[in-house]
Amino acid sequence: MATRFRNVDTALIHAGEFESRVEGAVILPIFQSSTFEYTGQTSYADLRYIRLNNTPNHQVLHEKLACLEGAEAALVTGSGMAAISATLLAVLSSGDHLLAQNTLYGGTYDFLTQDFKSLGLEFGLIDATSPKTWGTHLTPQTKAIYVESVSNPLMQVADLNAVVAFARQHNLVSIIDNTFLTPLFYRPLEEGFDLVIHSATKYLNGHSDLVAGAVAGSSRWIQQINGRLMHLGGSLDPHACFLMHRGLKTLALRVRQQHATALAISDFLDRHPEVCRVYYPGLSTDKYHRRATELFDGFGGMLSFELKGGEEQARRALKRLKLAADAPSLGGVESLATRPVTTSHSGLSREAQQQQGITDGLIRFSVGIEAAEDLIDDLKQAIEG
Ligand SMILES: *Cc1c(COP(=O)(O)O)cnc(C)c1O
């Protein structure tokens, strides 16, 4: 178990750091060396080699992330999808069945729908907000249940405590993608989940300058997932490890401000006469507010909204925004806005988009760390223009 720190702010800076500084350097240098001297290791996985995810730049991240998630162990990966695919391929074997939330991140949904069959795997999609419906989707081969802490782009908050209880009752491995909330606002392992996954591309790194992933859980699971990852080759390069390490240290400062600004923006949008719907669990009128308040320490920096003028007004507003770039992805220090039908959810069929409520006029906003007042002024002129 990683050393416990009383406060997350301190853990972010000090957890996992090496006791002796390399040449006195205050910051861990980048070990840009593919291989390391043989020192008598007796197993392949203990040899030091970048693909085996065990250079000093990996080690410090593993320890720090394990501490943040309250996990025995953690592993960084070459992308969020590498973490997701390696985890699912470690947990599931040919013939197994997975229950997954029906609002999955697009890449995860594509992995299930496009690759599972050829791997001999099966899945069923569940409404994760409705526990009473889950039982009908179980099969004798169901091995695991997979959900997200806040869904994209409509910010649905599943009944996560029920997911843990259901997994225990049916002997399933419970897995959660906690990208949107980060360990600052939600620590799923403490609530009983077996494995927590992140696209570290988003908030953990926080600067929109790399692609990375992470998974945390018991040492036994992490060892098995690392085994898969070594074979699939999805390791994180030491330079990307270094950048992620740097980004991670300011996680608390960034996401606290993003959360506070998202609250202010959602409140502004909620009152604006041109806005017909706001999706943000921090709003007291939001459908998931009560559950999110019970489960989480904060609501994060992602929100979506719909304009009365539909697609045309949404297109115009995106063009008029001066601070937020019209771009997919999220979780960086700069605000981003996108119409999910053109980016993150363009892979879904029209029917699936409509079924989920992802309309042509929906705008998703990833709140950065610019001043709330400036972001609100910018949104105001964009909506009213
Ligand atoms: C971006 C994202 C992923 C995929 O991560 P990559 O780093 O792009 O591979 C997975 N889950 C969620 C919720 C995401 O936002």
The ligand as an SDF file (V2000), in Angstrom:
LIG
                    3D

 15 15  0  0  0  0  0  0  0  0999 V2000
  -10.8400   10.5460  -23.6930 C   0  0  0  0  0  0  0  0  0  0  0  0
  -11.5120    9.4940  -22.9100 C   0  0  0  0  0  0  0  0  0  0  0  0
  -11.1180    8.1530  -23.0190 C   0  0  0  0  0  0  0  0  0  0  0  0
  -10.0430    7.6910  -23.9650 C   0  0  0  0  0  0  0  0  0  0  0  0
   -8.8090    8.2110  -23.6220 O   0  0  0  0  0  0  0  0  0  0  0  0
   -7.5850    8.4240  -24.6520 P   0  0  0  0  0  0  0  0  0  0  0  0
   -6.5380    8.9750  -23.7760 O   0  0  0  0  0  0  0  0  0  0  0  0
   -8.0610    9.3550  -25.7300 O   0  0  0  0  0  0  0  0  0  0  0  0
   -7.2490    7.0840  -25.2100 O   0  0  0  0  0  0  0  0  0  0  0  0
  -11.7660    7.2280  -22.2170 C   0  0  0  0  0  0  0  0  0  0  0  0
  -12.7590    7.5960  -21.3760 N   0  0  0  0  0  0  0  0  0  0  0  0
  -13.1640    8.8580  -21.2590 C   0  0  0  0  0  0  0  0  0  0  0  0
  -14.2760    9.1910  -20.3190 C   0  0  0  0  0  0  0  0  0  0  0  0
  -12.5640    9.8620  -22.0270 C   0  0  0  0  0  0  0  0  0  0  0  0
  -12.9920   11.1250  -21.9200 O   0  0  0  0  0  0  0  0  0  0  0  0
  1  2  1  0
  2  3  1  0
  2 14  2  0
  3  4  1  0
  3 10  2  0
  4  5  1  0
  5  6  1  0
  6  7  2  0
  6  8  1  0
  6  9  1  0
 10 11  1  0
 11 12  2  0
 12 13  1  0
 12 14  1  0
 14 15  1  0
M  END
$$$$
